[in-house]
Amino acid sequence: MTNNESEWQMWYRDEEFIPEEVACFVYIIQFTDSDEFYIGQKRVWKGIKNISEIKTDSKQSNWEEYCSSSKTVKDKIEAGEPYRKRILACYPTYAEALHCESALICMLCSQWGSLNKALMAKFKFTGRMNKEHMQKVRELLEDLT
């Protein structure tokens, strides 16, 4: 790639991504020529579902190069379609990220341009999914619609 399209950028420019403080993030890949998009989540650490589980020997996942598990998205990128990758929200737990991803997909999958074809999620509602968490999800929904 000749420009920074393969590098992650933050959706909210005033936020910072600090891998040591994040277990998982929710992202959007946007294809700039067609307005198509894909929403997903990615773990930052191999085998880590909660930031409190990180040890000194924990290894980061391939999050920096990651471009989705979607075959459609991978095919479009491989075909050279211009795109950008943005981190929508960072979470200390996988459950919170999965909840946010699921809510966004459910609310946005019927829009033209959504490349999300399925939603398979199982998570437990935790105390961390409080009013503040839901407010963050609502803000993302408003900004994405």
Contacts in CASP RR format, 6 or more apart in sequence:
PFRMAT RR
TARGET T0000
AUTHOR 0000-0000-0000
METHOD contacts of the structure
MODEL  1
MTNNESEWQMWYRDEEFIPEEVACFVYIIQFTDSDEFYIGQKRVWKGIKN
ISEIKTDSKQSNWEEYCSSSKTVKDKIEAGEPYRKRILACYPTYAEALHC
ESALICMLCSQWGSLNKALMAKFKFTGRMNKEHMQKVRELLEDLT
5 82 0 8 1.000
5 83 0 8 1.000
5 84 0 8 1.000
5 85 0 8 1.000
6 65 0 8 1.000
6 67 0 8 1.000
6 85 0 8 1.000
7 85 0 8 1.000
8 17 0 8 1.000
8 27 0 8 1.000
8 63 0 8 1.000
8 64 0 8 1.000
8 85 0 8 1.000
8 86 0 8 1.000
8 87 0 8 1.000
9 84 0 8 1.000
9 85 0 8 1.000
9 86 0 8 1.000
9 87 0 8 1.000
10 16 0 8 1.000
10 17 0 8 1.000
10 86 0 8 1.000
10 87 0 8 1.000
11 28 0 8 1.000
11 86 0 8 1.000
11 87 0 8 1.000
11 88 0 8 1.000
11 89 0 8 1.000
11 140 0 8 1.000
11 143 0 8 1.000
15 90 0 8 1.000
17 25 0 8 1.000
17 87 0 8 1.000
17 90 0 8 1.000
19 44 0 8 1.000
19 45 0 8 1.000
19 60 0 8 1.000
19 63 0 8 1.000
20 54 0 8 1.000
21 51 0 8 1.000
21 90 0 8 1.000
21 92 0 8 1.000
22 44 0 8 1.000
22 51 0 8 1.000
22 90 0 8 1.000
22 91 0 8 1.000
22 92 0 8 1.000
23 43 0 8 1.000
23 44 0 8 1.000
23 45 0 8 1.000
23 48 0 8 1.000
23 49 0 8 1.000
23 50 0 8 1.000
23 51 0 8 1.000
23 53 0 8 1.000
23 54 0 8 1.000
23 91 0 8 1.000
23 92 0 8 1.000
23 93 0 8 1.000
23 94 0 8 1.000
23 97 0 8 1.000
24 41 0 8 1.000
24 42 0 8 1.000
24 43 0 8 1.000
24 44 0 8 1.000
24 49 0 8 1.000
24 90 0 8 1.000
24 91 0 8 1.000
24 93 0 8 1.000
24 94 0 8 1.000
24 96 0 8 1.000
24 97 0 8 1.000
24 98 0 8 1.000
25 41 0 8 1.000
25 42 0 8 1.000
25 44 0 8 1.000
25 63 0 8 1.000
25 87 0 8 1.000
25 88 0 8 1.000
25 89 0 8 1.000
25 90 0 8 1.000
25 91 0 8 1.000
25 97 0 8 1.000
26 39 0 8 1.000
26 40 0 8 1.000
26 41 0 8 1.000
26 87 0 8 1.000
26 88 0 8 1.000
26 89 0 8 1.000
26 91 0 8 1.000
26 97 0 8 1.000
26 100 0 8 1.000
26 101 0 8 1.000
26 104 0 8 1.000
26 140 0 8 1.000
27 39 0 8 1.000
27 40 0 8 1.000
27 41 0 8 1.000
27 42 0 8 1.000
27 85 0 8 1.000
27 86 0 8 1.000
27 87 0 8 1.000
27 88 0 8 1.000
28 37 0 8 1.000
28 38 0 8 1.000
28 39 0 8 1.000
28 40 0 8 1.000
28 85 0 8 1.000
28 86 0 8 1.000
28 88 0 8 1.000
28 144 0 8 1.000
29 37 0 8 1.000
29 38 0 8 1.000
29 67 0 8 1.000
29 68 0 8 1.000
29 73 0 8 1.000
29 83 0 8 1.000
29 84 0 8 1.000
29 85 0 8 1.000
29 86 0 8 1.000
30 36 0 8 1.000
30 37 0 8 1.000
30 83 0 8 1.000
30 84 0 8 1.000
30 86 0 8 1.000
31 37 0 8 1.000
31 76 0 8 1.000
31 81 0 8 1.000
31 82 0 8 1.000
31 83 0 8 1.000
32 82 0 8 1.000
32 83 0 8 1.000
32 84 0 8 1.000
33 81 0 8 1.000
33 82 0 8 1.000
34 81 0 8 1.000
34 113 0 8 1.000
35 112 0 8 1.000
35 113 0 8 1.000
36 76 0 8 1.000
36 113 0 8 1.000
36 114 0 8 1.000
36 115 0 8 1.000
37 113 0 8 1.000
37 114 0 8 1.000
37 115 0 8 1.000
38 68 0 8 1.000
38 70 0 8 1.000
38 72 0 8 1.000
38 73 0 8 1.000
38 114 0 8 1.000
38 115 0 8 1.000
38 116 0 8 1.000
39 88 0 8 1.000
39 101 0 8 1.000
39 104 0 8 1.000
39 105 0 8 1.000
39 108 0 8 1.000
39 114 0 8 1.000
39 116 0 8 1.000
40 68 0 8 1.000
40 101 0 8 1.000
40 105 0 8 1.000
40 116 0 8 1.000
41 94 0 8 1.000
41 97 0 8 1.000
41 98 0 8 1.000
41 100 0 8 1.000
41 101 0 8 1.000
42 61 0 8 1.000
42 63 0 8 1.000
42 66 0 8 1.000
43 49 0 8 1.000
43 61 0 8 1.000
43 63 0 8 1.000
43 94 0 8 1.000
44 60 0 8 1.000
44 61 0 8 1.000
44 63 0 8 1.000
45 53 0 8 1.000
45 54 0 8 1.000
45 58 0 8 1.000
45 59 0 8 1.000
45 60 0 8 1.000
45 61 0 8 1.000
46 58 0 8 1.000
46 59 0 8 1.000
46 60 0 8 1.000
46 61 0 8 1.000
48 54 0 8 1.000
48 58 0 8 1.000
48 94 0 8 1.000
49 93 0 8 1.000
49 94 0 8 1.000
49 95 0 8 1.000
50 92 0 8 1.000
50 93 0 8 1.000
50 94 0 8 1.000
51 92 0 8 1.000
51 93 0 8 1.000
52 92 0 8 1.000
67 73 0 8 1.000
67 74 0 8 1.000
67 77 0 8 1.000
67 85 0 8 1.000
68 74 0 8 1.000
70 115 0 8 1.000
70 116 0 8 1.000
70 117 0 8 1.000
72 115 0 8 1.000
72 117 0 8 1.000
73 115 0 8 1.000
76 83 0 8 1.000
77 83 0 8 1.000
88 100 0 8 1.000
88 104 0 8 1.000
88 140 0 8 1.000
88 144 0 8 1.000
89 97 0 8 1.000
89 100 0 8 1.000
89 136 0 8 1.000
89 140 0 8 1.000
91 97 0 8 1.000
91 100 0 8 1.000
92 128 0 8 1.000
93 126 0 8 1.000
93 128 0 8 1.000
94 123 0 8 1.000
95 123 0 8 1.000
95 124 0 8 1.000
95 126 0 8 1.000
95 128 0 8 1.000
95 129 0 8 1.000
96 126 0 8 1.000
96 128 0 8 1.000
96 129 0 8 1.000
96 133 0 8 1.000
98 121 0 8 1.000
98 123 0 8 1.000
99 121 0 8 1.000
99 123 0 8 1.000
99 125 0 8 1.000
99 129 0 8 1.000
99 133 0 8 1.000
99 137 0 8 1.000
100 133 0 8 1.000
100 136 0 8 1.000
100 137 0 8 1.000
100 140 0 8 1.000
101 121 0 8 1.000
102 119 0 8 1.000
102 121 0 8 1.000
102 123 0 8 1.000
103 137 0 8 1.000
103 141 0 8 1.000
104 137 0 8 1.000
104 140 0 8 1.000
104 141 0 8 1.000
104 144 0 8 1.000
105 114 0 8 1.000
105 116 0 8 1.000
105 119 0 8 1.000
106 119 0 8 1.000
107 141 0 8 1.000
107 145 0 8 1.000
108 114 0 8 1.000
108 116 0 8 1.000
108 141 0 8 1.000
108 144 0 8 1.000
108 145 0 8 1.000
109 116 0 8 1.000
109 119 0 8 1.000
111 145 0 8 1.000
END
